[in-house]
Amino acid sequence: MTTESREPTQETEPAAEAVGSEDAQQPQAAASDAVAALKAENDNLRDQVLRTLAEMENLRRRTEREVQDAGRYAIASFARDMLSVGDNLRRALDALPAEARAAADSALTNLLSGVELTERELLKGLEKHGVRKIAPSGQKFDPNLHQAMFEVPNAEVPNGTVVQVLQEGFVIGDRVLRPALVGVSKGGPKSTAKAADETAG
């Protein structure tokens, strides 16, 4: 009987070892799952931190650029209003013909000199704050800086050249404050000119 009683206990020992090894594997699997979950969470948090840092850097740069633009272009509306004052001063000076200026008495001459000086000081003050005059006469028409009011038939200059300035334009920094109102040449077609040269030759 002793041998019989020992045999069943020997058979149950391997079964107990198998159950014990399964119990040992379960905590290891749970621990590895927990480690994997923590790694995934860590990666997710690292990604969020990097994205937040990138967003903060972009925000800092954008804010810095906006502050610079605000400083540079803060006077744009004021300068635009002052341009009409300068235009009126120029109109006042142009209203008096050259013959009348030559025959003017000293009081009128002093008045004209004062208006000219005021116009120069106004333009100098605007230029001091970054407002520059566009001088387009003789240049190629640029739709970013000029506004074409009419075309002038003129075969002597290339097509699209500014031949007349009705109103001067101004820029502030790299932005157009007011486009120049211009007349643009409409030169003869190149093919017609070549054909005329060939027939003449």
Buried (B, 14 or more C-beta within 10 A) or exposed (E): EEEEEEEEEEEEEEEEEEEEEEEEEEEEEEEEEEEEEEEEEEEEEEEEEEEEEEEEEEEEEEEEEEEEEEEBBEBBEEBBEBBEEBBEBBEBEEEBEEEEEEEBEEEEEEEBEEBBEBBEEBBEEBEEBBBBBBEBEEBEBBEEBBBBBEBBEBEEBEBBBBBBBEBBBBBBBEEBBBBBBBBBBBBEEEEEEEEEEEEEE
